[in-house]
């Protein structure tokens, strides 16, 4: 069984254009897994978007996933949801790294 060096939560916009952002975060995830094979990436979009019944509680699910992570990597625009995740990461003392556009 593979051992991962750390677990990283990916914070990326979703709600402003869910279909487009899902494609972007999927491409980002593929890139990250290839570039960092020893990091376990948590990409909450993959869990929330396919299940519309989770929409109302989506951010709560996301934060519970974040609590299991060593770092939060932030990509692209600062939307309301991304800012919320950054604030929660700070409350939880999880290091947040701003990665810029992808």
Residue, then its C-alpha position, 0 to 999 in steps of 0.5 A: x500500500x502506498x504511503x503519502x507524504x501529506x494530504x492536501x485540500x484543493x480550494x478552487x471556485x465552483x459556483x460561478x460556472x459549475x460545469x466549466x469549473x468542474x472541467x478545470x478542477x478535473x484537469x488540475x487534479x490530473x496535473x497535480x497527481x502526475x506532478x506530485x505522486x506522493x501527495x494525497x489530494x482531496x478535491x471536494x468538487x468530485x464529491x459534491x457536484x455529482x450529488x445535487x442532494x448535497x448542494x445545501x450542505x456542500x461547504x459543511x462536507x468540504x470543511x469536514x474533508x479539510x479537517x483531515x488535511x495537512x495543507x490547503x492549496x488555493x487556485x484561481x479566483x477568490x470567490x465567496x466559497x474560496x474565501x470561506x474555505x480560506x477563513x476556515x483553514x485559518x481557524x483550523x490552523x491549516x497552512x494555506x498556500x496560494x498557487x495562483x491561476x491554473 
